[in-house]
Amino acid sequence: MRVGIGYDLHRFGPGDHVLLGGVRIATTRGVVAHSDGDVLLHALMDALLGAAGLGDIGTHFPNNDPRFAGANSRALLAEVVRLIAARSLVVANCDLVLIAEEPRLAPHREAICAHIAADLGIGRTQVNVKATTAEGLGALGRAEGIAAQAIVLLQDGDEA
């Protein structure tokens, strides 16, 4: 069994939506990012890659590479899933937390979990997504950005 942790952060900027777990959520601002800025999936990918001993998303999808400008994070996640499968590893479970003053996660939680479970090829009960605020502290508390953390447990495919 292998454990990995991931973190991602993006500042808010112009736009009318954010992507969280592959779900488009209408907001009054977007995020500043090289790809689509989906902090939940970026944190998840880092956790998966770390657990598999494969580095981080910056190694695989550098933010200075024009091929990844505006990239769909679900497509990048599919590549990460392929990489971990090539090591005969499968996801046992994942737990993600969104840290933001906005948007509210509750109305979108089930759709986000369903997307992530489908993208990882696991059951819905193996995915947990929750949210918290920064209680007005720091840049996140001033609603200047959005962040996410993820932890995953991988196991050898023959143990699954």
C-alpha positions as a printed Julia matrix, in Angstrom:
160×3 Matrix{Float64}:
   0.0    0.0     0.0
   1.17   3.51   -0.82
  -0.07   6.89    0.42
   0.25  10.19   -1.43
  -0.67  13.76   -0.62
  -1.26  16.65   -3.0
  -1.93  20.38   -2.79
  -2.84  23.05   -5.32
  -3.66  26.74   -5.19
  -4.82  29.29   -7.77
  -5.61  32.97   -7.49
  -8.91  34.31   -8.69
  -8.96  36.4   -11.84
 -11.3   37.28  -14.68
 -13.93  34.74  -15.61
 -17.41  33.49  -14.91
 -16.77  29.97  -13.63
 -14.38  27.6   -11.92
 -13.87  23.91  -12.55
 -13.88  21.66   -9.5
 -13.48  17.94   -9.99
 -14.4   18.41  -13.63
 -17.65  20.19  -12.78
 -18.19  23.71  -14.16
 -19.48  25.98  -11.41
 -20.77  29.46  -12.24
 -19.02  32.19  -10.22
 -18.28  35.89  -10.53
 -14.59  35.13  -11.15
 -12.4   32.51  -12.73
  -8.9   31.36  -11.78
  -5.51  32.32  -13.15
  -3.9   29.11  -14.41
  -1.9   27.64  -17.27
  -4.37  24.76  -17.67
  -8.06  24.86  -16.75
  -7.15  25.53  -13.09
  -9.13  22.68  -11.51
  -7.52  22.73   -8.04
  -9.26  19.55   -6.87
  -7.99  17.49   -9.79
  -4.52  19.06   -9.62
  -4.19  18.16   -5.94
  -5.51  14.67   -6.71
  -3.0   14.16   -9.53
  -0.13  15.22   -7.27
  -1.3   12.78   -4.6
  -1.59   9.93   -7.12
   1.81  10.62   -8.65
   3.43  10.94   -5.23
   1.97   7.67   -3.99
   3.22   5.92   -7.12
   6.69   7.47   -6.78
   6.28   9.28  -10.09
   7.08  12.86   -9.1
   4.47  15.59   -9.46
   2.22  17.2   -12.06
   4.83  19.86  -12.82
   7.19  17.11  -13.93
   4.63  15.51  -16.24
   2.69  18.61  -17.36
   4.99  21.66  -16.98
   3.23  25.02  -16.75
   5.72  26.51  -19.22
   4.89  23.97  -21.93
   2.46  25.39  -24.51
   0.99  21.89  -25.07
  -0.72  22.2   -21.7
  -2.06  25.75  -22.07
  -5.76  25.53  -21.25
  -5.48  21.75  -20.83
  -8.48  19.82  -19.59
  -7.55  18.47  -16.16
  -9.73  15.4   -16.63
  -7.63  14.48  -19.68
  -4.45  15.01  -17.65
  -5.91  12.85  -14.86
  -6.56  10.09  -17.41
  -2.85  10.13  -18.25
  -1.94   9.94  -14.54
  -4.31   6.99  -14.08
  -2.6    5.29  -17.03
   0.82   5.88  -15.44
  -0.2    4.37  -12.1
  -1.91   1.44  -13.81
   1.34   0.76  -15.68
   2.88   0.23  -12.24
   0.1   -2.25  -11.39
  -1.36   0.14   -8.82
  -5.03   0.87   -8.22
  -6.77   3.51   -6.14
  -8.18   2.16   -2.87
  -9.67   5.53   -1.9
  -9.15   9.27   -2.07
 -10.11  12.12    0.22
 -10.09  15.72   -1.02
 -10.71  19.04    0.69
 -11.48  22.35   -0.97
 -10.27  25.42    0.93
 -12.16  28.51   -0.22
 -14.57  31.2     0.85
 -16.43  30.68   -2.43
 -17.98  28.92   -4.27
 -20.08  26.78   -2.0
 -19.29  23.13   -2.6
 -22.39  21.42   -1.18
 -24.66  21.81   -4.24
 -21.98  20.27   -6.46
 -20.46  17.61   -4.2
 -22.23  14.58   -5.66
 -21.47  15.52   -9.27
 -17.81  16.12   -8.36
 -17.54  12.78   -6.58
 -19.2   11.0    -9.5
 -16.75  12.56  -12.0
 -13.74  11.65   -9.89
 -14.91   8.08   -9.26
 -15.53   7.59  -12.98
 -12.18   9.11  -13.93
 -10.35   6.87  -11.45
 -12.36   3.78  -12.35
 -13.46   3.23   -8.75
 -16.74   3.18   -6.84
 -18.43   6.34   -5.61
 -17.92   5.3    -1.97
 -14.15   5.33   -2.5
 -14.21   9.09   -3.13
 -14.78  11.74   -0.47
 -14.85  15.48   -1.11
 -15.36  18.09    1.56
 -14.85  21.83    1.98
 -13.76  24.35    4.54
 -13.15  28.06    4.62
 -10.05  29.89    5.82
 -12.14  31.78    8.4
 -11.14  35.13    6.92
  -7.41  34.51    7.44
  -4.78  35.14    4.78
  -5.22  35.31    1.01
  -7.7   32.43    0.96
  -9.69  34.03    3.77
  -9.84  37.27    1.81
 -11.27  35.23   -1.1
  -8.26  35.99   -3.31
  -7.95  32.39   -4.4
  -8.91  28.78   -4.0
  -6.92  25.76   -2.82
  -7.3   22.02   -2.42
  -5.6   19.14   -0.66
  -5.87  15.46   -1.52
  -4.72  12.22   -0.03
  -4.89   8.86   -1.77
  -4.24   5.28   -0.89
  -2.94   3.07   -3.7
  -2.62  -0.68   -3.53
  -1.06  -3.26   -5.76
  -3.49  -4.45   -8.4
  -3.29  -8.05   -7.17
  -4.39  -6.9    -3.68
  -7.53  -5.16   -4.98
